[in-house]
């Protein structure tokens, strides 16, 4: 997590219309492609084949959020369904991860549920799975409610939980009886101090507690962090519980950032999944990645300056 002032500045820049136009026009050429597979499903599939060949599994996200047109949400759900069918047809080790606001949560929770169920059903038919990403704090209740309803019909469907929110420990406690499929993330949105930890040390400590709690249950845990110290703590917890290296948990890392750590984990016998995004709505995604770690911003700026 970046220094709060730097993180705030980057996310504020994301709302600036001029910055948005410039980065959208030139960003992919100047370095965004490190973090995003491309703008089309074909570009995503090419990357998925390549990283599968290196031993990585894939979780694919079609970028977008906050959709307020019902027709558009249907197109988004079909994009995911078509992608899952392509994964199956091409023998890829790949799943899908989607945001409920991309499927109409801001319009009607029932519409979002209907679209999410269509994706989950297609994943099941294709021998794959799907997981809901977690968004800003105001969407947590709606996302968890949708997850519970979906899981009644699709046992493999998953949901992300954000370590920086105070409430997440209680949310995970409430889900444990379901033996849930959860992805533990730190959280990438700006939240008020009344709702979220502000310091990196507090977020890290909360993250470790969540992983320990999740691994104590009978579900599946995706440990989504690049922090080597936290990764080793998670491994130690799994070893204490005599969990196999594959089957009960995996490590998930961002495409373009996590490959070095991921290759080390693959060599040690762990299952590693790369989270890969695509689509023409990549600007907000890029800005959140830049805000998370100063090193990401440094890479992007160096790439841009050398190509001017």
Wavefront OBJ file of the C-alpha trace (Angstrom):
o trace
v 0.000 0.000 0.000
v 1.404 3.393 -0.971
v 1.945 6.298 1.404
v -1.603 7.640 1.998
v -0.876 11.100 0.525
v 0.590 9.641 -2.661
v -2.212 7.120 -2.957
v -4.811 9.834 -2.495
v -3.139 12.016 -5.125
v -3.081 9.221 -7.701
v -6.717 8.323 -7.126
v -7.676 11.984 -7.296
v -5.836 12.233 -10.615
v -7.965 9.361 -11.863
v -10.996 11.658 -11.559
v -9.343 14.458 -13.545
v -10.796 14.566 -17.055
v -7.540 15.733 -18.679
v -5.486 13.020 -17.006
v -8.087 10.462 -18.000
v -7.973 11.537 -21.659
v -4.168 11.520 -21.827
v -3.683 8.175 -20.115
v -6.523 6.566 -22.039
v -4.986 7.756 -25.317
v -1.353 6.887 -24.605
v -1.270 4.716 -21.495
v -1.514 1.313 -23.153
v 1.429 2.156 -25.396
v 3.461 3.715 -22.588
v 3.198 0.919 -20.056
v -0.361 -0.006 -19.125
v -0.002 -3.271 -21.020
v 2.237 -4.484 -18.236
v -0.848 -4.569 -15.983
v -3.628 -5.223 -18.536
v -3.657 -7.994 -21.130
v -5.249 -5.736 -23.737
v -8.639 -4.436 -24.750
v -10.069 -7.572 -26.382
v -10.869 -11.142 -25.370
v -8.454 -12.376 -28.034
v -5.622 -10.481 -26.360
v -6.627 -11.906 -22.997
v -6.720 -15.437 -24.368
v -3.249 -15.090 -25.863
v -1.866 -14.034 -22.477
v -3.765 -16.828 -20.714
v -2.236 -19.445 -23.013
v 1.238 -18.037 -22.391
v 1.045 -17.938 -18.615
v -0.675 -21.340 -18.458
v 2.355 -22.603 -20.310
v 4.519 -21.243 -17.496
v 2.482 -23.084 -14.876
v 0.143 -20.304 -13.753
v -3.620 -20.645 -13.514
v -5.650 -17.587 -14.576
v -8.508 -15.511 -13.198
v -9.828 -13.156 -15.873
v -11.720 -9.903 -15.365
v -13.532 -7.947 -18.067
v -12.978 -4.427 -16.804
v -15.881 -2.214 -15.865
v -18.100 -1.171 -12.970
v -20.986 1.116 -12.074
v -23.133 0.203 -15.101
v -26.593 1.788 -15.035
v -28.026 0.418 -18.258
v -29.746 -2.971 -18.034
v -29.001 -3.832 -21.660
v -25.312 -3.237 -21.072
v -25.310 -5.565 -18.062
v -26.692 -8.351 -20.240
v -23.850 -7.782 -22.694
v -21.325 -7.918 -19.861
v -22.680 -11.214 -18.551
v -22.580 -12.646 -22.088
v -18.951 -11.491 -22.419
v -18.078 -13.532 -19.345
v -20.088 -16.555 -20.478
v -18.449 -16.505 -23.907
v -15.037 -16.211 -22.259
v -15.699 -19.195 -19.992
v -16.783 -21.249 -22.999
v -13.556 -20.281 -24.787
v -11.531 -21.317 -21.740
v -13.148 -24.747 -21.861
v -12.858 -25.136 -25.637
v -9.178 -24.186 -25.606
v -8.290 -26.264 -22.552
v -7.221 -23.323 -20.419
v -6.815 -23.448 -16.647
v -8.802 -20.271 -16.102
v -11.719 -18.834 -14.154
v -13.591 -15.522 -14.181
v -13.871 -12.733 -11.613
v -16.535 -10.048 -11.940
v -17.893 -6.976 -10.173
v -21.575 -6.866 -9.315
v -21.878 -3.179 -10.229
v -20.766 -4.232 -13.720
v -23.784 -6.550 -13.733
v -26.351 -4.015 -12.536
v -26.168 -3.849 -8.732
v -26.747 -0.086 -8.893
v -29.866 -0.673 -10.978
v -31.479 -3.597 -9.163
v -29.915 -6.288 -6.933
v -32.167 -8.885 -8.566
v -30.818 -7.941 -11.995
v -27.254 -8.322 -10.735
v -28.135 -11.683 -9.192
v -29.694 -12.871 -12.444
v -26.617 -11.893 -14.450
v -24.238 -13.370 -11.866
v -26.221 -16.619 -11.832
v -25.880 -16.836 -15.592
v -22.096 -16.556 -15.278
v -21.944 -19.048 -12.396
v -24.113 -21.526 -14.313
v -21.915 -21.254 -17.407
v -18.795 -21.725 -15.268
v -20.287 -24.867 -13.731
v -21.221 -26.247 -17.163
v -17.680 -25.572 -18.376
v -16.047 -27.265 -15.385
v -14.723 -23.955 -14.134
v -15.717 -21.444 -11.457
v -16.415 -17.744 -10.978
v -15.818 -15.313 -8.148
v -17.264 -11.926 -7.253
v -14.824 -9.116 -6.583
v -15.489 -6.830 -3.640
v -16.005 -3.129 -4.341
v -16.426 0.007 -2.219
v -17.804 -0.385 1.304
v -21.360 0.580 0.316
v -21.541 -2.565 -1.826
v -20.320 -5.076 0.750
v -23.750 -6.025 2.107
v -25.236 -6.412 -1.360
v -22.286 -8.477 -2.558
v -22.388 -10.821 0.438
v -26.144 -11.247 0.134
v -25.764 -12.121 -3.536
v -22.941 -14.527 -2.719
v -25.073 -16.396 -0.197
v -27.954 -16.720 -2.634
v -25.716 -17.848 -5.476
v -23.908 -20.397 -3.355
v -27.176 -22.200 -2.645
v -27.218 -23.166 -6.334
v -23.528 -23.065 -7.275
v -21.243 -24.428 -4.520
v -18.023 -23.397 -6.272
v -18.861 -19.709 -6.646
v -16.530 -17.421 -4.700
v -16.327 -13.975 -3.177
v -13.518 -11.558 -2.270
v -13.070 -10.008 1.176
v -11.067 -6.854 1.919
v -8.674 -6.860 4.881
v -8.649 -3.097 5.357
v -12.320 -2.908 6.365
v -12.984 -3.249 10.104
v -16.070 -5.352 9.445
v -14.378 -8.090 7.415
v -13.432 -10.329 10.348
v -17.098 -10.562 11.326
v -18.125 -11.093 7.697
v -15.719 -14.015 7.368
v -16.853 -15.487 10.692
v -20.421 -15.433 9.412
v -19.443 -17.166 6.163
v -17.322 -19.953 7.665
v -20.255 -22.342 8.290
v -20.763 -22.362 4.510
v -17.185 -23.581 3.896
v -16.848 -20.646 1.486
v -14.597 -20.020 -1.463
v -12.998 -16.703 -0.506
v -10.256 -14.507 -1.883
v -8.525 -12.403 0.765
v -7.325 -9.045 -0.588
v -6.022 -5.932 1.142
v -8.401 -3.488 -0.563
v -7.820 -0.862 -3.252
v -10.490 1.803 -2.718
v -10.278 4.955 -0.614
v -12.413 4.486 2.499
v -13.021 6.782 5.507
v -11.181 6.160 8.774
v -14.494 5.228 10.366
v -14.666 2.135 8.153
v -11.126 1.079 7.291
v -7.624 0.793 8.677
v -5.392 3.570 7.388
v -1.925 2.244 8.250
v -0.165 -0.493 6.323
v 0.802 -2.311 9.519
v -2.822 -2.522 10.642
v -3.971 -3.743 7.232
v -1.204 -6.340 7.128
v -2.026 -7.587 10.628
v -5.704 -7.822 9.712
v -4.834 -9.678 6.535
v -2.828 -12.301 8.418
v -5.676 -12.816 10.894
v -8.160 -13.311 8.058
v -5.965 -15.879 6.323
v -5.516 -17.806 9.564
v -9.267 -17.770 10.140
v -10.095 -18.788 6.578
v -7.621 -21.688 6.652
v -9.205 -22.910 9.895
v -12.449 -23.620 8.044
v -13.339 -26.211 5.467
v -13.602 -24.035 2.404
v -11.131 -22.780 -0.178
v -8.903 -19.753 0.379
v -7.234 -17.617 -2.280
v -4.371 -15.686 -0.688
v -4.060 -12.595 -2.879
v -0.961 -10.668 -1.849
v 2.550 -9.948 -3.111
v 3.908 -9.413 0.386
v 6.561 -12.092 0.881
v 6.361 -11.856 4.673
v 2.622 -12.452 4.654
v 3.017 -15.267 2.132
v 5.479 -17.037 4.416
v 3.154 -16.575 7.382
v 0.322 -18.107 5.362
v 2.533 -21.051 4.418
v 3.472 -21.548 8.062
v -0.211 -21.537 9.032
v -1.024 -24.104 6.332
v 1.835 -26.318 7.484
v 0.700 -26.158 11.108
v -2.719 -27.325 9.973
v -1.176 -30.022 7.763
v -2.953 -28.661 4.699
v -1.829 -29.965 1.305
v -0.029 -27.531 -0.982
v -2.880 -27.779 -3.476
v -6.605 -28.219 -3.022
v -7.451 -26.082 0.015
v -5.735 -22.833 -0.891
v -3.782 -21.068 -3.607
v -1.822 -17.874 -4.058
v -3.191 -15.219 -6.377
v -1.043 -12.447 -7.836
v -1.602 -9.566 -10.207
v -0.473 -10.008 -13.783
v 2.501 -7.788 -14.520
v 3.495 -7.515 -10.869
v 3.446 -10.912 -9.230
v 5.227 -13.208 -11.678
v 8.628 -13.238 -9.895
v 7.068 -14.216 -6.559
v 4.709 -16.566 -8.359
v 7.500 -18.478 -10.073
v 9.182 -19.048 -6.724
v 5.941 -20.403 -5.284
v 5.396 -22.656 -8.297
v 8.867 -24.094 -7.804
v 7.946 -24.856 -4.193
v 4.899 -26.820 -5.358
v 2.119 -24.340 -4.637
v -0.742 -23.472 -6.953
v -0.510 -19.900 -8.225
v -3.119 -17.972 -10.169
v -2.510 -14.721 -12.036
v -5.307 -12.154 -11.957
v -5.492 -10.795 -15.497
v -7.743 -7.965 -16.663
v -8.758 -6.807 -20.125
v -11.162 -4.415 -21.794
v -11.327 -0.779 -22.841
v -12.293 0.370 -19.319
v -8.757 -0.147 -18.093
v -7.999 3.400 -16.896
v -9.523 3.152 -13.356
v -7.948 -0.282 -12.937
v -4.520 1.059 -13.891
v -4.820 3.994 -11.515
v -5.670 1.722 -8.593
v -2.653 -0.454 -9.380
v -0.427 2.637 -9.480
v -1.875 3.833 -6.188
v -1.263 0.544 -4.406
v 2.521 0.563 -4.700
v 4.956 3.396 -5.531
v 7.028 0.905 -7.539
v 4.144 0.524 -9.992
v 4.027 4.276 -10.553
v 7.812 4.400 -11.021
v 7.671 1.708 -13.689
v 4.853 3.427 -15.559
v 6.544 6.849 -15.548
v 9.902 5.429 -16.675
v 8.204 3.603 -19.519
v 6.323 6.736 -20.565
v 9.408 8.974 -20.488
v 11.533 6.580 -22.544
v 8.840 6.433 -25.262
v 8.111 10.123 -25.613
l 1 2 3 4 5 6 7 8 9 10 11 12 13 14 15 16 17 18 19 20 21 22 23 24 25 26 27 28 29 30 31 32 33 34 35 36 37 38 39 40 41 42 43 44 45 46 47 48 49 50 51 52 53 54 55 56 57 58 59 60 61 62 63 64 65 66 67 68 69 70 71 72 73 74 75 76 77 78 79 80 81 82 83 84 85 86 87 88 89 90 91 92 93 94 95 96 97 98 99 100 101 102 103 104 105 106 107 108 109 110 111 112 113 114 115 116 117 118 119 120 121 122 123 124 125 126 127 128 129 130 131 132 133 134 135 136 137 138 139 140 141 142 143 144 145 146 147 148 149 150 151 152 153 154 155 156 157 158 159 160 161 162 163 164 165 166 167 168 169 170 171 172 173 174 175 176 177 178 179 180 181 182 183 184 185 186 187 188 189 190 191 192 193 194 195 196 197 198 199 200 201 202 203 204 205 206 207 208 209 210 211 212 213 214 215 216 217 218 219 220 221 222 223 224 225 226 227 228 229 230 231 232 233 234 235 236 237 238 239 240 241 242 243 244 245 246 247 248 249 250 251 252 253 254 255 256 257 258 259 260 261 262 263 264 265 266 267 268 269 270 271 272 273 274 275 276 277 278 279 280 281 282 283 284 285 286 287 288 289 290 291 292 293 294 295 296 297 298 299 300 301 302 303 304 305 306 307 308
